[in-house]
Amino acid sequence: DFGRRAAAPEGAMADDPPPEPSTASPVDKVVVLLKATGDAPILKQNKFKITASDRFEKVVQFLTAQLKPQIGADGRVFVYLNSAFTPRYDEKVANLYAWHGVEGKLVVNYALQQAWG
């Protein structure tokens, strides 16, 4: 009787398959690669790490600060992922990396004039 209970416990939990391990490992930092598009100046520092929980607006702020000598105080920078669309500035970098990361980096194209989309 004891062996029978051990083989089939109440609720049949022993027969439930084990949970599958997560294949996505959480990242603390994301490498961002900035690529100039059109007539935008090429940055001396085009690659940097950012905290994954930061919002995309922090990437744009960094980029704007780097380009300030070329664009002036009121200049505008257009940013794109996948050379196609501008993500929401309040989106977390970790999500954008998970959805659009390429070869371990989040590639952000930038331009001084609208290029795509």
ROSE-245786 format. One line per field, with one value per residue (C-alpha): residue number from 0; y, z, x. Coordinates in nm, 3 decimals. Each point is the difference from the previous one (the first is absolute). Example, Ala and Ser with C-alpha at 12.3 -4.5 7.8 and 13.67 -1.06 7.14 Angstrom:
<pts>
i: c(0  1)
north: c(-0.450  0.344)
up: c(0.780  -0.066)
east: c(1.230  0.137)
</pts>
This chain:
<pts>
i: c(0  1  2  3  4  5  6  7  8  9  10  11  12  13  14  15  16  17  18  19  20  21  22  23  24  25  26  27  28  29  30  31  32  33  34  35  36  37  38  39  40  41  42  43  44  45  46  47  48  49  50  51  52  53  54  55  56  57  58  59  60  61  62  63  64  65  66  67  68  69  70  71  72  73  74  75  76  77  78  79  80  81  82  83  84  85  86  87  88  89  90  91  92  93  94  95  96  97  98  99  100  101  102  103  104  105  106  107  108  109  110  111  112  113  114  115  116)
north: c(0.000  0.242  -0.063  0.068  0.341  0.096  -0.087  0.197  0.274  0.193  0.248  -0.201  0.270  -0.255  -0.050  0.371  0.084  0.215  0.367  0.075  0.202  0.354  0.039  0.378  0.107  0.341  0.262  0.276  0.206  0.037  0.097  0.276  0.057  0.342  0.015  0.325  0.025  0.253  0.311  -0.057  0.026  -0.319  -0.008  -0.067  -0.216  -0.195  -0.291  0.012  -0.205  0.104  -0.148  -0.233  0.143  0.354  0.145  0.063  0.375  -0.030  -0.127  0.300  0.239  -0.146  0.027  0.358  0.099  -0.154  0.183  0.335  0.177  -0.098  0.052  0.291  0.037  -0.025  -0.271  -0.316  -0.354  -0.274  -0.350  -0.335  -0.370  -0.246  0.298  0.026  0.127  0.222  -0.181  0.162  0.202  -0.148  -0.360  -0.183  -0.068  -0.364  -0.053  0.166  -0.212  -0.320  0.082  0.165  -0.079  -0.106  -0.196  0.100  0.371  0.238  0.184  0.355  0.195  0.379  0.285  0.378  -0.015  -0.253  -0.307  -0.276  -0.044)
up: c(0.000  0.083  -0.336  -0.184  0.166  -0.078  -0.368  -0.034  0.262  0.052  -0.282  -0.228  0.027  -0.062  -0.353  -0.086  -0.229  0.154  -0.100  -0.301  0.074  -0.130  -0.311  0.032  0.254  0.148  -0.082  0.229  -0.271  -0.372  -0.256  -0.224  -0.341  -0.153  -0.381  -0.194  -0.288  -0.282  0.076  0.378  0.145  0.110  0.374  0.154  0.260  -0.194  0.243  0.368  0.271  0.165  0.289  -0.144  0.220  -0.135  -0.246  -0.364  0.060  0.185  -0.323  -0.186  0.270  -0.023  -0.378  0.007  0.247  -0.224  -0.308  0.169  -0.160  -0.348  0.049  0.244  0.301  -0.199  -0.243  -0.039  -0.035  -0.165  0.135  -0.147  0.076  -0.285  -0.234  -0.004  0.304  0.303  0.325  0.279  0.220  0.315  -0.106  0.209  -0.170  0.114  -0.195  -0.314  0.024  0.045  -0.301  -0.234  0.126  -0.268  0.078  0.366  -0.064  -0.036  -0.326  -0.005  -0.326  0.030  -0.244  0.006  -0.243  -0.024  -0.177  0.035  0.113)
east: c(0.000  0.284  0.172  -0.322  -0.045  0.359  -0.043  -0.326  -0.023  -0.320  -0.060  0.233  0.267  0.273  -0.134  0.012  0.291  0.272  -0.007  0.214  0.311  -0.003  0.213  0.016  0.257  -0.071  0.260  0.120  0.168  -0.067  0.262  -0.133  0.162  -0.070  0.014  -0.006  -0.247  -0.003  0.204  0.009  0.350  0.173  0.059  0.340  -0.174  -0.260  -0.037  -0.094  -0.170  -0.323  -0.194  -0.264  -0.275  0.058  -0.247  0.089  -0.018  0.333  0.161  -0.144  0.122  0.352  -0.004  -0.129  0.272  0.267  -0.132  -0.068  0.304  -0.127  -0.373  -0.012  -0.227  -0.323  0.113  -0.199  0.127  -0.208  0.059  -0.102  0.024  0.045  0.044  -0.377  -0.189  0.035  -0.076  -0.196  0.232  -0.155  0.073  0.258  0.332  -0.016  -0.325  0.135  0.314  -0.203  -0.218  0.252  0.351  0.249  0.318  -0.005  -0.065  -0.290  0.072  -0.134  0.016  -0.004  -0.044  -0.033  -0.291  -0.282  0.137  -0.261  -0.355)
</pts>
